[in-house]
Amino acid sequence: MKGIFFSLLLSAWAAPAFAAVGCDLNDPDRDVERLFPSSTGYKVRYLTVKGAGGEAMLARIEKRLGDKFKGLYETIDVPYTVYDIYRGTEPLGHIHGVNQKGQFGGIQVFLALDKSGTIRSFYIQKLTSRAAKDLRSKEFGAQFEGLALPDFSGYDPVKASAKPGTPAASLKAPERAAADFPNVMRAVKKNLILMDELVFTEKKK
């Protein structure tokens, strides 16, 4: 990774909690350069629903998602790692990942977003599945490129279905990945909502 890197110093008490449940890139220097080839640096931020808006924000996120947060991955104080990407001093976009419960374990779904919140790249880092290769394929990931949060408004994660005719309805699961496709779809919608609440809405204030 070229250029100057920015870092965020964390307090000593926060580090163990973040390490326990956070969703970080395994190799951020490599991944930032791969997902944003023209970038020269990045800044890392750790945000929580608890710190940004508390119970009111959590209720709003759940309503927008169409499902309740539950389990270790979705507590109100889960830290969300946001990578702010730059070319010089110019912001290019963000990378953000979420943990999602899958059929055989946790799934880590990362999105590279431009400044407006549109998906540039889709990336699964962690996945235990017989269909892992298919869900990590370029062909599957390419379906998400160019989509944004409004395109998933008609997706119901509880029913694992999208309204006919909506962009989300056009996304197709690999043949062998039917069991984890709904989990990936929920993770993508959750990821976009969290970024809208924690990052993009904050920018507009």
N, C-alpha and C positions, 0 to 999 in steps of 0.2 A: 504494500500500500504506500503510495507516494504522498508527500506533502506533510503538513503539520497535523498532528492528532490532538484532539481535545479530550480531556478526561474529567470525570466528576469524582471528587473525593467524598467518600461515604463515611459516616460516623461509625465508630467501632461497634456500637450496639446493633446497628442495622445489618452489618455484613452477614452474620450467620443466618438471619431470617431470609435475606435475599437469596443466599446460596441454596436454601432448602427448597424453595418453591418457584424461583424465578425462571424465566425462559430466555437464555442468552445464546447468542451465536457461539458456536464452538471455536471458530477462528474468525473473529470480526474483521481483521485486516484483510484477509483473503476474500471473505464473503462480500464486504463492502466494495472492494475493487471489482469483483465479479458482477455484482448486481448494479453498481453505478460506475462504469468504466471511466467516466470523465471526472470523477470526484478526486479531490486532493486531501480530504480529511473528514473526520466525523466527531461528533460529540455524543456522549452516552448520558442518558437521563433515566432515573428510576422513579416511576410514578405509581401511586396507589389510588384506588377509588375512595378509600377511607380518607386519605389526605386531600384529595381534590374536591370531593363533594359529599362524602359520607353516605348515610343511608338513603338520602333523597336521590343521589346520583345512582346508587345501586338499583333502586326501584325503577328509575328511568331506563337504565341499561337493560334490565330484565324485561321491561315492557317492550322496548324496541326489538330485543332479541326474540321475544315470544316464548321465553322459557326462563325458569328460575336458575340462578347460579347455585351450584351444589358441589360438595366434595372439596378435597384439598386444593385443586387447581383454581377454584372460583370463590375463595373467601374474600371478604371486603378489603383485607389488608395484603392481598397478593401483590408483589411488586411487578410492574410491567416495565421491561427494559426497552427504551426507545432510542434508536440510533438516528441522530440528526445528521444528514449527509450534506457536505459542502464542496463547492469548487471555489477555492480561495475563500472569500467571505460570502459568496452567493449560496443561499440554501437551494439544494436540489430536490430534497425529499426526505423520506424516512424509511427505516426498516424496523419492523415490530413483529414479535412472535408471541403466540399464546400456547399454553398447554391445554390439551383436550383429551378426555378419556376416550380410548379406542377399544376395539374388540378384545385385544390381548395386552393392553397396556397404554401408556401415555403416548400421545402424538404431539409433536411440536410443529406448528404451522406458522411459517414466516411469510410476510408480505412486504415487498418493496413498493412503496407508494410515492407518487410524485407530489408536488406541493399542493395540489388540489385534492388529493386523496384517491386518485385513480391508481389501480394496480398496474405496476410495471412488470413485476415478476412474482411468481408464486413458488415457494420453496418449502418442502417438508424436510426437516432436519432429523427428527427422531420418529421412528415408526416400527412397530413390531407387527408384521402382517405377512401372510403368504403372498399378498398382492403388493408388497412394498415397492418392487421394481416398477410396477405399472402406475402406482400413484405418484412415484417420483419421476415418471417419464416426461420428456419435453412436451409430448403431445397432450398429455393430461394437463400439465401446468399452463400451457399456452391458452387454454380455454378461459382462464381467469384474467388474462392480460387485457387491459382497457376497460374493465368493469370497476364500478365504485359502489358505495353503500346503497344508493337508491335502487341499484339493480338487484339487490337481495331483499328488498322490502317485502316481496311476495313470498319469501321462503319461510316455511314453518318448520323449525327444527324438531318440534315435538312429533309432528306427523311425518317429518322427513319428506316434505313435498313442496313444490313451488307452484304458484298460480300459472296456468297455461298461458303461453304467449309472453311471459316475462323472461328477461335475460337469464335468470337463475334456472329457469325450466329447460334452457337449452344446454346446460352443462351435463355432460354424460359421464357416467362412472365406467371405468375399465371393467371388462367382463368379469374378472376375478375379484373385483374390489367392492362388490355390492354391500358387504357388511360394514366396511369402514367409510364408504363414500358419504353417508349422512353425517358421520362424525367430522369429516373434513369440511363439509359444507357448513356445519354449525360453527366450527373453528374460524372459518373465513368470515362469516357474518359477525361473530363475536369480536374478532380482531378489528374489523372495520368500525364497529360501533364504539369500541374502546378508544380507538384512535380519534374518532370524531368527538367523543366526550372529553378525553384527556388532553388532546393536542390541538385539533383543528378548531373546536369551539373556543378554546382558550386563546388562540391567535386572534379571533375576531373581537375579543373584549377590548 
